[in-house]
């Protein structure tokens, strides 16, 4: 398991009684479902046994299509911090065009993971730091008819890719929370998209 260690009860000796906090930062565009991704990951983590989960968006003067951020924290104990995520362990990029506009690796911890929706291979992505994973979430969304307003929805495919790249949550749990969030055929198609992203995510 990756993450950073924090001492319990103010104990400064980090060799004793450690807990692991995982922080995820989501980069997307308005309308792509990044906030929903953050919330569904937190829900899946709770179902998989984590005692502390947290998800929240960062809203400025964004409009549909503008760059937006959301955050998820996962821990073995209750989470008390309420700030934005400044030093993520994992960065999820729903729209690869943001790589030209935003430093998605800002604050990324050493050996942190960057998961990008793109048809490119990881070796074709140049970033200043981070272990890169890629998957073609847009292609999967189009194949499975995951569209809103005629545009592909990437958030559920990203959940599948993140489950594969990090091992933080089980694919089956991701599919469960997706089907709870969207009933019937819509949920089934999104759950299938998550599985295809899980299977195709590579580093």
C-alpha positions in Angstrom: 0.0 0.0 0.0 1.3 3.5 -0.8 0.5 6.7 1.0 2.1 8.7 3.7 2.5 7.9 7.4 1.2 9.9 10.3 1.7 9.2 13.9 -1.3 8.7 16.2 -2.0 10.9 19.2 0.9 13.2 18.5 3.5 10.5 18.8 6.4 11.8 16.8 8.1 8.4 16.4 6.8 7.3 13.0 8.1 3.7 13.6 5.2 3.2 16.0 1.5 2.6 15.3 1.2 4.1 11.9 -1.9 4.9 9.8 -2.0 5.4 6.1 -3.7 8.4 4.4 -4.3 8.3 0.7 -5.1 11.6 -1.1 -6.5 11.7 -4.6 -6.9 14.8 -6.8 -9.2 14.8 -9.8 -8.6 17.0 -12.8 -11.4 17.4 -15.4 -13.6 19.8 -17.1 -17.0 21.1 -16.0 -19.7 18.6 -16.9 -17.4 15.5 -17.1 -18.4 14.2 -13.7 -15.2 14.6 -11.8 -17.1 15.5 -8.6 -19.2 12.4 -8.9 -16.1 10.3 -9.4 -14.6 11.6 -6.2 -17.8 10.8 -4.3 -18.2 7.3 -5.7 -14.6 6.4 -4.9 -15.2 7.5 -1.3 -18.3 5.4 -1.1 -16.5 2.4 -2.6 -13.7 2.8 -0.2 -16.1 2.8 2.7 -17.8 -0.4 1.5 -14.3 -1.9 1.2 -13.6 -1.3 4.9 -11.9 2.1 5.2 -13.2 3.9 8.3 -12.3 7.4 7.1 -13.5 8.7 3.7 -13.9 12.2 2.3 -14.8 13.7 -1.0 -15.4 17.3 -2.1 -15.2 19.6 -5.1 -13.3 22.8 -5.6 -15.6 25.4 -7.1 -14.4 28.7 -8.5 -16.1 30.6 -11.3 -16.1 27.5 -13.5 -18.4 27.0 -16.4 -19.1 23.8 -18.4 -15.9 22.8 -20.2 -13.6 24.8 -17.9 -10.9 23.1 -15.8 -12.2 21.9 -12.5 -10.8 19.9 -9.5 -12.2 17.5 -6.9 -10.6 15.6 -4.1 -10.9 12.3 -2.3 -9.2 11.2 1.0 -9.2 7.6 2.2 -7.8 6.5 5.6 -8.0 3.7 8.2 -9.3 6.2 10.8 -11.6 9.2 10.9 -10.2 12.1 8.8 -10.1 15.5 10.4 -8.3 17.6 7.8 -10.6 19.7 5.6 -8.2 21.5 3.3 -7.8 21.0 -0.4 -5.4 18.2 -1.4 -2.0 19.8 -2.1 0.2 16.8 -2.0 -1.7 14.0 -3.7 -0.7 10.4 -3.8 -2.8 9.8 -6.9 -3.9 12.2 -9.7 -6.8 11.3 -12.0 -6.9 13.2 -15.3 -10.3 12.9 -17.0 -9.3 15.0 -20.0 -5.8 14.7 -21.5 -6.0 18.2 -23.1 -5.6 19.6 -19.6 -2.0 18.4 -19.6 -1.2 21.4 -21.8 -3.0 23.8 -19.5 -2.5 22.6 -15.9 0.4 21.1 -14.0 -1.4 18.1 -12.9 1.6 16.8 -11.0 1.9 19.8 -8.8 2.6 18.6 -5.3 2.5 14.9 -6.3 4.3 12.8 -3.7 7.4 10.8 -4.7 6.3 7.7 -6.5 2.8 9.1 -6.9 0.5 7.8 -9.6 -1.0 9.7 -12.5 -3.9 8.1 -14.3 -4.9 9.7 -17.6 -7.8 9.2 -20.0 -6.0 9.1 -23.3 -5.5 6.6 -26.2 -1.8 7.2 -25.9 0.5 4.7 -24.1 2.3 5.8 -20.9 5.6 6.0 -22.8 4.0 8.7 -25.0 3.2 10.9 -22.1 5.8 13.3 -20.8 5.3 14.5 -17.3 7.9 15.9 -14.8 7.1 13.3 -12.2 4.8 10.4 -11.4 4.2 6.8 -12.4 1.9 7.2 -15.4 -1.1 4.9 -16.3 -3.3 5.4 -19.3 -6.6 4.0 -20.7 -8.9 5.1 -23.5 -11.9 6.2 -21.4 -13.4 8.2 -24.2 -13.3 5.3 -26.6 -14.9 3.0 -24.0 -17.6 5.6 -23.2 -18.5 5.9 -26.9 -18.5 2.2 -27.4 -20.9 1.7 -24.4 -23.1 4.6 -25.2 -22.1 6.5 -22.0 -23.2 9.9 -23.2 -24.8 13.0 -21.7 -25.8 15.7 -24.1 -24.1 13.8 -26.9 -20.7 14.0 -25.1 -18.9 11.0 -23.6 -18.9 10.6 -19.9 -15.6 9.5 -18.5 -16.1 9.4 -14.7 -17.2 5.8 -14.3 -14.4 4.5 -16.6 -11.9 6.5 -14.6 -13.1 4.7 -11.5 -12.3 1.4 -13.1 -8.9 2.5 -14.2 -8.1 3.9 -10.8 -9.1 0.7 -9.1 -6.7 -1.2 -11.4 -3.8 1.3 -11.0 -4.0 1.7 -7.3 -5.6 -1.4 -5.8 -7.4 0.9 -3.3 -10.8 -0.5 -4.0 -12.1 -3.7 -5.7 -13.6 -3.5 -9.2 -16.7 -5.3 -7.9 -17.2 -2.6 -5.3 -16.8 0.1 -7.9 -19.4 -1.6 -10.1 -21.7 -1.9 -7.1 -21.7 1.8 -6.2 -22.1 2.7 -9.9 -25.2 0.5 -10.1 -26.6 2.1 -6.9 -26.1 5.5 -8.3 -27.6 4.8 -11.7 -30.4 2.3 -11.9 -31.2 -0.2 -14.7 -29.5 -0.3 -18.0 -27.7 3.0 -17.5 -25.9 1.6 -14.4 -25.1 -1.7 -16.1 -23.5 0.1 -19.1 -21.5 2.3 -16.8 -20.4 -0.7 -14.7 -19.3 -2.4 -18.0 -17.4 0.7 -19.0 -15.6 0.6 -15.6 -14.6 -3.1 -16.1 -13.3 -2.4 -19.6 -11.2 0.5 -18.3 -9.9 -1.7 -15.5 -8.9 -4.4 -18.0 -7.2 -1.9 -20.4 -5.4 0.4 -17.9 -1.7 0.0 -18.4 1.6 1.5 -17.1 
